[in-house]
Amino acid sequence: MSTWDQAQPRALAAADDLHISPYREDGRTYGTPTWIRSVVVAGDLYVRPLQRPQLPLVPGGAVTPAEPAG
């Protein structure tokens, strides 16, 4: 599993253009992308779906950079 370097969360929040695609049940195929709102607080990335602003922000540590399926 990949981890974020220090600059990546800040770059994502500044770009304000993040889509997350969860893996499907097979663990190899990406699901439908969801547009995500991201913010950085005290160096930590937090995310939530853009279409559902009533949801709480989730620590971005649960989100990892994409890795090629092997």
Backbone as CSV, one residue per row, in Angstrom:
resi,resn,N_x,N_y,N_z,CA_x,CA_y,CA_z,C_x,C_y,C_z
1,MET,0.838,-1.166,0.000,0.000,0.000,0.000,0.892,1.241,0.000
2,SER,0.538,2.228,-0.793,1.283,3.484,-0.847,0.854,4.395,0.289
3,THR,1.705,5.352,0.608,1.360,6.363,1.596,1.581,7.730,0.965
4,TRP,0.980,8.743,1.563,1.116,10.109,1.067,2.443,10.695,1.532
5,ASP,3.083,11.468,0.659,4.213,12.247,1.137,3.654,13.585,1.641
6,GLN,4.463,14.397,2.273,4.009,15.635,2.912,3.334,16.606,1.943
7,ALA,3.786,16.672,0.694,3.269,17.655,-0.256,1.944,17.236,-0.903
8,GLN,1.670,15.951,-1.007,0.482,15.490,-1.727,-0.843,15.973,-1.124
9,PRO,-1.065,15.877,0.186,-2.348,16.375,0.717,-2.567,17.858,0.446
10,ARG,-1.522,18.660,0.578,-1.654,20.101,0.307,-1.969,20.347,-1.161
11,ALA,-1.326,19.596,-2.062,-1.571,19.760,-3.504,-3.006,19.369,-3.856
12,LEU,-3.502,18.294,-3.260,-4.882,17.871,-3.522,-5.881,18.917,-3.042
13,ALA,-5.684,19.442,-1.855,-6.594,20.445,-1.320,-6.546,21.725,-2.148
14,ALA,-5.369,22.107,-2.606,-5.234,23.322,-3.412,-5.899,23.162,-4.774
15,ALA,-5.782,21.989,-5.375,-6.374,21.750,-6.691,-7.892,21.634,-6.607
16,ASP,-8.405,21.191,-5.460,-9.839,21.042,-5.234,-10.497,20.204,-6.332
17,ASP,-9.814,19.161,-6.771,-10.336,18.298,-7.826,-9.880,16.870,-7.564
18,LEU,-10.596,16.193,-6.679,-10.215,14.839,-6.287,-11.399,13.921,-6.518
19,HIS,-11.167,12.832,-7.201,-12.169,11.795,-7.391,-11.637,10.509,-6.751
20,ILE,-12.500,9.813,-6.041,-12.129,8.548,-5.413,-12.954,7.441,-6.042
21,SER,-12.288,6.363,-6.386,-12.966,5.182,-6.926,-12.640,3.992,-6.035
22,PRO,-13.622,3.489,-5.317,-13.358,2.311,-4.483,-13.189,1.081,-5.371
23,TYR,-12.484,0.103,-4.852,-12.384,-1.164,-5.577,-13.716,-1.898,-5.509
24,ARG,-14.046,-2.585,-6.565,-15.231,-3.447,-6.572,-14.917,-4.715,-5.786
25,GLU,-15.880,-5.607,-5.701,-15.737,-6.818,-4.895,-14.547,-7.674,-5.308
26,ASP,-14.161,-7.605,-6.583,-13.046,-8.445,-7.041,-11.689,-7.933,-6.558
27,GLY,-11.654,-6.721,-5.995,-10.411,-6.176,-5.467,-9.431,-5.672,-6.514
28,ARG,-9.820,-5.684,-7.781,-8.928,-5.256,-8.860,-9.549,-4.173,-9.741
29,THR,-10.875,-4.175,-9.856,-11.578,-3.265,-10.744,-12.037,-2.042,-9.957
30,TYR,-11.823,-0.839,-10.530,-12.273,0.383,-9.868,-13.767,0.581,-10.058
31,GLY,-14.431,1.108,-9.036,-15.845,1.447,-9.109,-16.038,2.825,-9.712
32,THR,-17.246,3.322,-9.624,-17.594,4.630,-10.174,-16.902,5.732,-9.371
33,PRO,-16.211,6.662,-10.058,-15.547,7.759,-9.347,-16.556,8.679,-8.651
34,THR,-16.206,9.119,-7.451,-17.006,10.078,-6.693,-16.173,11.333,-6.493
35,TRP,-16.752,12.491,-6.812,-16.042,13.754,-6.627,-15.991,14.047,-5.134
36,ILE,-14.796,14.321,-4.629,-14.544,14.476,-3.204,-14.082,15.900,-2.881
37,ARG,-14.610,16.434,-1.802,-14.121,17.704,-1.238,-13.012,17.341,-0.265
38,SER,-11.897,18.028,-0.340,-10.791,17.737,0.575,-10.293,19.019,1.213
39,VAL,-9.878,18.914,2.463,-9.261,20.022,3.186,-8.086,19.466,3.979
40,VAL,-7.130,20.317,4.249,-5.987,19.945,5.079,-6.078,20.750,6.368
41,VAL,-6.054,20.053,7.497,-6.083,20.680,8.819,-4.885,20.165,9.588
42,ALA,-4.024,21.079,10.003,-2.826,20.718,10.772,-2.015,19.635,10.054
43,GLY,-1.937,19.723,8.728,-1.135,18.788,7.953,-1.822,17.474,7.609
44,ASP,-3.063,17.272,8.093,-3.807,16.042,7.815,-4.883,16.297,6.769
45,LEU,-5.047,15.355,5.859,-6.053,15.442,4.808,-7.374,14.866,5.306
46,TYR,-8.484,15.592,5.074,-9.831,15.127,5.390,-10.664,15.206,4.119
47,VAL,-11.551,14.227,3.925,-12.339,14.161,2.697,-13.805,13.859,3.008
48,ARG,-14.698,14.217,2.053,-16.109,13.814,2.070,-16.655,13.991,0.654
49,PRO,-17.730,13.271,0.336,-18.307,13.417,-1.006,-18.810,14.840,-1.229
50,LEU,-18.537,15.406,-2.374,-18.970,16.770,-2.687,-20.488,16.861,-2.733
51,GLN,-21.152,15.811,-3.220,-22.602,15.829,-3.363,-23.337,15.661,-2.036
52,ARG,-22.628,15.347,-0.962,-23.280,15.111,0.334,-22.589,15.929,1.430
53,PRO,-22.722,17.260,1.380,-22.005,18.112,2.343,-22.441,17.920,3.784
54,GLN,-23.579,17.273,4.024,-24.031,17.047,5.401,-23.222,15.953,6.091
55,LEU,-22.492,15.142,5.320,-21.677,14.092,5.922,-20.444,14.687,6.597
56,PRO,-19.964,14.055,7.656,-18.757,14.571,8.318,-17.519,14.339,7.459
57,LEU,-16.521,15.137,7.694,-15.233,14.920,7.039,-14.600,13.661,7.600
58,VAL,-13.956,12.897,6.734,-13.315,11.644,7.106,-11.807,11.818,6.975
59,PRO,-11.017,11.360,7.943,-9.560,11.469,7.781,-9.117,10.808,6.483
60,GLY,-8.321,11.527,5.710,-7.862,11.039,4.418,-6.870,9.902,4.500
61,GLY,-6.430,9.550,5.697,-5.529,8.416,5.832,-6.170,7.120,5.374
62,ALA,-7.499,7.113,5.340,-8.211,5.933,4.848,-8.149,5.859,3.330
63,VAL,-7.728,6.951,2.694,-7.613,7.022,1.247,-6.149,6.898,0.897
64,THR,-5.806,6.015,-0.011,-4.412,5.843,-0.395,-4.229,6.150,-1.872
65,PRO,-3.062,6.609,-2.280,-2.830,6.852,-3.698,-3.044,5.565,-4.497
66,ALA,-3.526,5.727,-5.705,-3.798,4.556,-6.548,-2.517,3.828,-6.879
67,GLU,-2.617,2.509,-6.907,-1.504,1.656,-7.325,-1.971,0.859,-8.521
68,PRO,-1.103,0.597,-9.460,-1.513,-0.233,-10.588,-1.919,-1.617,-10.104
69,ALA,-2.997,-2.124,-10.677,-3.417,-3.489,-10.319,-2.357,-4.463,-10.805
70,GLY,-1.996,-5.421,-9.960,-0.917,-6.316,-10.304,-1.313,-7.689,-10.677
